[in-house]
Amino acid sequence: MHRYQIGNDRYTGAGLEIVMEDNPDAIKELHEQLNVWGVMVTGSAITREDEFLSYDLEIKLPSKQLQQEITTYLAAHTAIRSVKLTDIH
């Protein structure tokens, strides 16, 4: 066990489920915002249905405090229909 968190140890694992419009600009904006937050995507699955995309992402967050900021930001975005963020232990 480390006394200090190093490397990936300092990241918090989470699952992020997003249903959003199949819009290239909105998708690009989502990826850019994840980069701004320093989120690492470690796994993903994308499903298209009609004009919507369903993103199921496994992510690592640089801090657990980002969870509320992420869900608030994404829930307010007009292209996003639903957001669910869950802890992964």
SULDAHU-V674115 format. One record per residue. RES is the residue in one small letter. PHI is phi in radians with two decimals (* if undefined). Layout:
res->RES phi->PHI
res->RES phi->PHI
//
This chain:
res->m phi->*
res->h phi->-1.50
res->r phi->-1.34
res->y phi->-2.06
res->q phi->-1.35
res->i phi->-2.26
res->g phi->0.92
res->n phi->-1.20
res->d phi->-1.06
res->r phi->-1.40
res->y phi->-1.59
res->t phi->-1.80
res->g phi->-1.40
res->a phi->-2.68
res->g phi->-1.91
res->l phi->-2.20
res->e phi->-1.96
res->i phi->-2.26
res->v phi->-1.96
res->m phi->-2.51
res->e phi->-1.10
res->d phi->-1.43
res->n phi->-2.23
res->p phi->-0.98
res->d phi->-1.17
res->a phi->-1.17
res->i phi->-1.13
res->k phi->-1.07
res->e phi->-1.08
res->l phi->-1.05
res->h phi->-1.11
res->e phi->-1.11
res->q phi->-1.19
res->l phi->-1.05
res->n phi->-1.14
res->v phi->-1.03
res->w phi->-1.29
res->g phi->1.37
res->v phi->-1.37
res->m phi->-1.77
res->v phi->-1.58
res->t phi->-1.85
res->g phi->-2.89
res->s phi->-2.71
res->a phi->-2.48
res->i phi->-2.16
res->t phi->-2.17
res->r phi->-1.80
res->e phi->-2.50
res->d phi->0.98
res->e phi->-1.73
res->f phi->-2.10
res->l phi->-1.99
res->s phi->-2.00
res->y phi->-1.72
res->d phi->-2.02
res->l phi->-2.02
res->e phi->-1.74
res->i phi->-2.26
res->k phi->-2.15
res->l phi->-1.79
res->p phi->-1.18
res->s phi->-2.70
res->k phi->-1.14
res->q phi->-1.12
res->l phi->-1.21
res->q phi->-0.96
res->q phi->-1.16
res->e phi->-1.08
res->i phi->-1.11
res->t phi->-1.14
res->t phi->-1.13
res->y phi->-1.08
res->l phi->-1.18
res->a phi->-1.14
res->a phi->-1.50
res->h phi->-1.29
res->t phi->-1.17
res->a phi->-1.45
res->i phi->-1.74
res->r phi->-1.57
res->s phi->-2.70
res->v phi->-2.43
res->k phi->-2.45
res->l phi->-2.08
res->t phi->-2.22
res->d phi->-1.25
res->i phi->-2.08
res->h phi->-1.81
//
